[in-house]
Amino acid sequence: MTEFIPEELDRYIYWQEERERIRINKEFLKKSPPWTDDPILQEFKFCQVFREDDRTTRWFVKHIRDPLQDKPSVIMATVIFRWFNLIDTGRTLLENDLLLNWDRKKAIEEITKQPKWITGAYIIKTPNRMDKVTGVAECISHMWQDRNFIIDTLGEHWIKKKSSLEKTWDLILKYPYMGPFMAYEVVTDLSHTYLLQNAEDRLTWANAGPGAMRGLNRLTGRDLGFCKRSHDWNKEMNDLYQAVDSRDLWFKDSHRAYEMREIEGGLCEFDKYSRIFKGQGRTRSIYKHDTKLPLIEDLTKGESNYAIEQR
């Protein structure tokens, strides 16, 4: 069993509880800001405890994933959306039927009409000498040509009741420029569909990104740059899951299941929080209380699911 530094573990749990409390104060209790007394959480942006509560994910769930959650086409629709990961681009893809009938040339033509094309939330790698939209479209086209193989492989796992997050991640990761982070984003989305909702490793596997690794290093007192084999990171995340599960977190039995994804994502945000808390640096994203921004419910209210709900 991994030994975690008690005060670091307490801070990890504190961050998750306080971040979720902010969401409750804002969305359900409709309180005015600030929604916390924590000066760090007042000033800097942090992701939600549950990825399903993130703004972009909520839009994606309503308009793409839920309408397709029991259909094989959900795989490529998820890949295409997450490679751009922008609501405006998602709308463009839906309106032009590009999620179910991918067309590289049409996609580039329609998407580049927008002022912004691709998320800035994480780094997206593309082939050299290509702009982001053209590069992403090229990567999608490569996977699109192979879509039947991907669908058949994952479908066979599902039929044999041997669905696995890690095996799906390994399969998707083989495609050019997908990368471990992006592959895990897609797998996380698919874990809420028929393909992976009963995956055998749902509560035992997660892909540790660089932020999660640093978070684990903080929890164990190692150098922040320490690195090890992937299965060792996974063991430590499992041990952390058990440590957190033994605590009486007030939100643990709330609206969503607390799983390994929350551990991995929480570690990344814990690293950001600790960096500021210990005066080791700052995060790039400053939180602004902009009353002009739409509320979460306003993002989805009154919109149709376009033609995708009929497929």
matplotlib code that plots the C-alpha trace (Angstrom):
import matplotlib.pyplot as plt

x = [0.0, 1.4, 2.2, 0.8, 1.9, -1.1, -1.2, -0.9, -3.7, -5.8, -5.1, -6.1, -9.4, -10.0, -9.5, -12.0, -14.6, -14.3, -14.3, -17.5, -19.0, -18.4, -20.4, -23.3, -23.2, -23.2, -25.5, -28.0, -28.1, -27.7, -25.5, -23.6, -19.8, -17.5, -18.7, -15.8, -13.7, -10.5, -8.5, -6.9, -10.2, -11.6, -8.9, -7.8, -9.7, -9.9, -11.7, -14.8, -14.3, -16.5, -15.5, -19.2, -19.9, -17.5, -19.3, -18.1, -18.7, -22.3, -23.0, -21.3, -23.4, -26.7, -26.1, -23.8, -23.1, -26.6, -28.4, -25.7, -24.9, -26.3, -25.0, -21.6, -21.4, -20.8, -17.1, -16.1, -18.5, -16.7, -13.2, -14.1, -15.6, -12.9, -10.1, -11.6, -13.3, -15.1, -18.8, -19.0, -17.1, -19.4, -22.4, -20.8, -20.0, -23.6, -25.2, -23.2, -23.6, -19.9, -19.9, -21.7, -20.5, -17.0, -15.7, -12.3, -12.6, -16.1, -15.0, -12.1, -14.3, -17.0, -14.9, -12.6, -15.6, -15.6, -13.4, -12.1, -11.7, -10.0, -9.8, -7.0, -7.5, -4.7, -2.1, -3.2, -0.4, -0.7, 1.5, 4.3, 3.7, -0.1, -2.2, -4.3, -7.6, -6.0, -3.8, -6.7, -8.8, -6.0, -5.7, -9.5, -9.5, -6.9, -9.0, -12.2, -10.8, -10.2, -13.5, -15.0, -12.0, -12.3, -16.0, -15.7, -12.9, -14.6, -17.9, -16.3, -15.1, -18.6, -20.2, -17.8, -18.3, -14.6, -14.8, -11.9, -10.9, -7.3, -7.6, -9.7, -7.1, -4.4, -6.3, -7.1, -3.6, -2.1, -3.4, -1.1, -1.1, -3.8, -1.5, -2.2, -4.1, -6.5, -7.0, -8.0, -10.5, -12.2, -12.2, -13.7, -16.6, -17.1, -17.3, -20.7, -22.0, -23.0, -19.5, -17.7, -20.3, -19.7, -15.9, -14.1, -11.5, -13.8, -12.8, -9.2, -7.6, -6.9, -4.2, -2.0, -1.2, 1.8, -0.3, -1.5, 2.1, 3.1, 0.2, 1.2, 4.7, 3.5, 1.4, 4.3, 7.0, 9.0, 10.7, 8.1, 9.9, 10.1, 8.8, 8.1, 6.3, 2.7, 1.4, 3.1, 1.3, -2.0, -1.3, -0.7, -3.9, -5.7, -4.2, -5.3, -8.8, -9.0, -7.6, -10.2, -13.0, -12.3, -13.0, -16.5, -16.5, -19.8, -20.3, -19.3, -22.9, -24.1, -25.3, -22.4, -20.3, -16.8, -14.5, -10.8, -11.4, -12.1, -8.9, -6.7, -8.3, -8.3, -4.5, -3.8, -5.9, -4.4, -0.9, -2.1, -3.6, -0.5, 1.8, 0.0, -0.5, 3.2, 4.3, 5.9, 4.2, 0.8, -1.6, -2.3, -6.1, -7.5, -11.2, -13.4, -16.9, -18.5, -22.2, -22.6, -21.5, -24.4, -25.2, -24.8, -28.5, -28.7, -26.1, -28.5, -31.9, -34.1, -31.7, -32.6, -30.2, -30.1, -30.4, -28.2, -31.1, -32.7, -29.7]
y = [0.0, 3.4, 5.7, 9.2, 12.2, 12.9, 16.6, 16.3, 13.7, 16.1, 18.9, 16.7, 15.8, 19.4, 20.6, 18.1, 18.9, 22.6, 22.6, 20.6, 22.9, 25.8, 24.1, 23.5, 27.1, 28.4, 26.1, 24.8, 27.3, 30.2, 32.1, 35.2, 35.1, 34.4, 30.8, 30.0, 31.6, 30.0, 32.8, 30.5, 29.0, 32.6, 33.8, 30.9, 28.5, 24.8, 22.0, 20.4, 17.4, 15.4, 15.8, 15.2, 18.6, 20.6, 23.0, 21.5, 18.0, 18.8, 20.2, 17.2, 14.8, 16.4, 16.9, 14.1, 11.3, 10.7, 10.5, 8.0, 6.2, 2.9, 3.1, 2.2, 5.6, 7.1, 6.0, 8.2, 11.0, 11.2, 11.1, 13.9, 16.2, 15.7, 16.4, 19.9, 20.0, 23.3, 23.9, 26.2, 23.7, 20.9, 22.9, 23.3, 19.6, 18.7, 21.2, 19.9, 16.2, 15.8, 13.6, 10.7, 11.4, 12.8, 14.9, 16.4, 19.1, 20.2, 20.2, 22.5, 24.8, 25.1, 25.2, 27.9, 30.2, 30.5, 32.9, 30.1, 26.5, 24.4, 24.2, 25.9, 23.7, 21.3, 20.8, 19.2, 17.8, 17.6, 16.8, 19.2, 22.2, 21.9, 24.5, 23.1, 22.6, 21.0, 18.8, 17.7, 17.0, 14.9, 12.9, 12.3, 11.2, 8.6, 7.1, 7.5, 5.2, 2.6, 3.1, -0.3, -2.1, 0.1, -0.5, -4.3, -4.6, -2.8, -4.4, -7.9, -7.0, -5.9, -9.0, -11.2, -9.1, -8.3, -4.5, -2.7, 0.9, 0.1, -2.1, 0.6, 3.2, 1.0, 0.6, 4.3, 5.3, 3.5, 6.2, 9.0, 12.1, 10.8, 10.7, 9.2, 12.3, 12.5, 8.8, 8.9, 11.7, 9.6, 6.5, 8.5, 9.6, 6.1, 4.7, 6.3, 4.4, 0.8, -0.1, 0.6, 1.3, -2.2, -2.2, -4.7, -2.1, 0.9, 1.2, 0.0, 1.8, 5.4, 6.9, 9.1, 12.3, 14.6, 16.6, 13.4, 12.2, 15.4, 15.2, 11.7, 12.8, 15.6, 13.1, 10.8, 13.4, 12.6, 15.0, 16.5, 15.3, 11.7, 9.2, 5.5, 2.8, 3.3, 0.4, 1.7, 5.0, 3.1, 1.1, 4.4, 5.8, 2.7, 3.1, 6.7, 5.7, 3.3, 6.0, 8.6, 6.0, 5.3, 9.0, 10.3, 12.7, 14.6, 14.5, 10.8, 9.6, 12.6, 12.9, 11.0, 7.9, 8.7, 6.6, 6.4, 9.3, 11.6, 10.4, 11.1, 14.4, 15.4, 14.8, 17.2, 20.0, 19.2, 19.8, 23.2, 24.1, 23.0, 25.0, 28.2, 27.2, 26.6, 29.7, 27.5, 29.2, 30.2, 28.7, 30.5, 30.7, 33.5, 33.2, 36.1, 36.5, 37.4, 37.8, 37.9, 34.2, 31.8, 29.5, 25.7, 25.2, 28.0, 26.2, 23.3, 24.7, 25.1, 23.6, 20.7, 17.7, 18.6, 15.6, 13.3, 12.2, 10.5, 8.4]
z = [0.0, -1.0, 2.0, 1.4, 3.5, 5.8, 5.3, 1.5, 1.5, 3.6, 1.1, -1.8, -0.2, 0.9, -2.7, -4.1, -1.4, -1.7, -5.5, -5.5, -2.8, -5.2, -7.9, -5.5, -4.3, -7.8, -9.8, -7.2, -4.4, -6.9, -4.5, -5.6, -5.9, -4.3, -3.7, -1.4, 1.3, -0.2, -1.9, -4.3, -5.5, -5.7, -8.0, -10.2, -12.5, -11.7, -13.5, -11.9, -9.6, -12.0, -15.6, -16.6, -15.0, -17.2, -19.5, -22.8, -21.7, -20.7, -24.2, -25.8, -23.7, -24.6, -28.3, -29.3, -26.8, -25.4, -28.8, -30.0, -26.7, -27.9, -31.5, -32.9, -34.5, -31.1, -31.3, -34.3, -33.3, -30.0, -31.6, -34.0, -31.4, -28.8, -31.3, -31.6, -28.2, -28.8, -28.5, -31.5, -33.7, -32.3, -33.6, -37.0, -37.2, -36.3, -38.6, -41.5, -40.6, -40.3, -37.2, -38.9, -42.5, -42.2, -45.1, -44.7, -47.3, -46.1, -42.5, -43.1, -45.2, -42.6, -39.4, -40.7, -41.0, -37.2, -35.3, -33.1, -34.2, -31.6, -27.8, -25.9, -22.9, -23.9, -26.5, -29.8, -31.9, -35.7, -38.7, -39.4, -41.7, -41.3, -39.5, -36.6, -38.5, -41.5, -39.3, -37.1, -40.1, -41.6, -38.4, -38.2, -41.8, -41.1, -38.3, -40.4, -43.0, -40.3, -38.5, -39.3, -37.8, -34.7, -34.4, -35.0, -32.4, -29.7, -30.6, -30.2, -26.7, -25.8, -27.1, -25.2, -22.1, -22.0, -22.4, -21.0, -20.7, -20.9, -24.0, -25.7, -24.8, -26.3, -29.5, -30.0, -29.0, -32.0, -34.4, -35.4, -33.2, -30.9, -27.8, -24.3, -23.1, -26.0, -26.1, -22.5, -23.1, -25.8, -23.5, -20.7, -22.9, -24.2, -20.6, -20.5, -23.5, -24.1, -25.2, -21.9, -19.2, -17.8, -18.5, -16.2, -15.2, -14.6, -11.0, -11.3, -14.3, -15.3, -17.5, -15.4, -17.3, -16.3, -13.9, -12.1, -11.9, -10.2, -7.9, -6.8, -6.3, -4.0, -2.1, -1.5, -1.0, -4.1, -6.5, -8.7, -11.8, -10.7, -13.3, -13.3, -15.4, -16.2, -14.2, -11.1, -11.4, -11.8, -8.6, -6.7, -8.1, -6.9, -3.5, -3.4, -4.5, -1.5, 0.8, -0.4, -0.3, 3.3, 4.2, 4.7, 1.7, 1.9, -1.9, -2.5, -2.7, -4.7, -8.3, -9.8, -9.1, -7.8, -9.9, -11.0, -13.5, -10.6, -8.9, -12.0, -12.8, -9.1, -8.9, -11.8, -10.2, -6.8, -8.3, -9.7, -6.3, -4.4, -6.7, -5.8, -2.1, -1.7, -3.7, -6.4, -9.3, -10.7, -13.1, -16.3, -15.9, -13.8, -12.7, -13.8, -12.5, -15.8, -15.4, -19.2, -19.6, -20.0, -17.2, -17.8, -18.1, -20.7, -22.9, -23.7, -23.0, -26.1, -28.6, -30.7, -31.1, -34.8, -37.2, -35.0, -32.8, -35.7, -36.6]

ax = plt.figure().add_subplot(projection="3d")
ax.plot(x, y, z, "-o")
ax.set_aspect("equal")
plt.show()
